[in-house]
């Protein structure tokens, strides 16, 4: 309850962290750390929220890594409107696309969040424990995108990613879901 209190205030800093580390050169990435590499000497993240109404939340946040070249991603910066059964999010929202809760099969926090528009249920509803999530996201710029595979045609740009997730949890401990990703 103490942890959740920060989310019910009108304005609050809901998350702040920083880390300094000493490591050898490594291209490996830390698990579920939005693409942070092990050789990043420092990182920091901050998220602040403003909730003018019960069904509207504005958040501003970001995550920065001091790895070679550095990087900043506005993780958690978004507008959220709705309730637990119908919510609309626009911004850099983390996506978790999997029937499982402790590991992901398709899309997770392993990579940086993409700017997206998402419609979802935050809580399961009905006796079947129905849940859903639909999103449209803009992926990072890619130099080589296969366009016409038999003819080896390539293009460059920012691919779009559409995701669909529908799941049920009819009995505690059991869930069934259908997931689809379209690029």
NORDA-V168839 format. One line per field, one symbol per residue. ss: DSSP state (a for helix, b for strand, c for the rest). phi: phi as a letter, one per 20 degrees, with the letter a starting at -180 (. if undefined). psi: psi as a letter, one per 20 degrees, with the letter a starting at -180 (. if undefined). A space follows every 10 residues. Layout:
ss: ???
phi: ???
psi: ???
//
This chain:
ss: caaaaaaacc bbbbbbbbbb ccccccccbc ccccccbccc cbbbbbbbbb bbbccbbbbb bbbbbccccc bbbccccbbb bbccccbbbb bcccccbccc ccccccbccc ccccbbbbbb ccccbccccb bbbbbbbbbb bbbbbbbbaa acbbbbbbbb bbbbbbbbbb bccbbbbbbb bbc
phi: .fffgfedff baeebbbbbc bdbefbefdf flclnfefef fbbbbbcccc cfcfdbcdcc bacccefgnm accfgneadc cpcfdbcdcc qeefdcdafe ddbdecbbef dgfdfbdcdb decfcmfemf bbbcbccdef fcfccfdcgf dlecccqdfd cdccbcbccf cgncbcbdcb ccd
psi: gggihhiiqg pqoippqqpp rprrppiqqq plkkjpqhjo iqqqqppqqp nhrhkpppqp rrpppkrphr qpplpiorpp paaiiopppo bmppqonqiq iiqqhgpajh rqqqprpppr phqqrriilp qqppqpqorq pphoppgngh jlpqrqanqq ppqpppqqmh qpipqpqpqp pp.
//
